Amino acid sequence: MALILDAASSLFAEKGVEGATMTEIAARSGTAIGSLYRFFPTRESIAITLLERFIEDRLDLLDRMYEELGPGALDAAAELLMNAWLEKREERDVTTMLMATRSDAEHYTAQWRSQFLERVVRILERVTPDKAETAPARGVVVLHVLKLAPQLVTGSLGREIEKELRQVVLGLVRGA
């Protein structure tokens, strides 16, 4: 199933959900067309699975960060949070595109944003227990910075902007 999802993700990135065909997904994944339809009856079912897989992966990553980080691990927390949003760029871009095609996108976006915020706040409370009361507000700002980071760190100034954003996130993690 992973081969199917990887192939679909690449094709969706190249052609969009409507532009990619089930035949192309089957061919690229090396799966018989009948097997593809048994797992996924429609492109939309593949898109939903990709979306859920990406969100769950990111939520699991935040949960692992929480478990690994202890009080005072400020630099590590900032670094891990930035890296989590900058990695898997193609998957994230496909996820953004998939969300834009859903009629219920607003509902799911709000739900997932809430789950992300809850986890980021927990991380901030853990690494700065003396500033736990400000963690919810810092968490909101951290999420906004992280959400924008992938779009901002492109082009000729990308490296410089990334360094600055890392400093911003570190400042927010520290509660400065």
Disulfide bonds with the S-S distance in Angstrom:
none
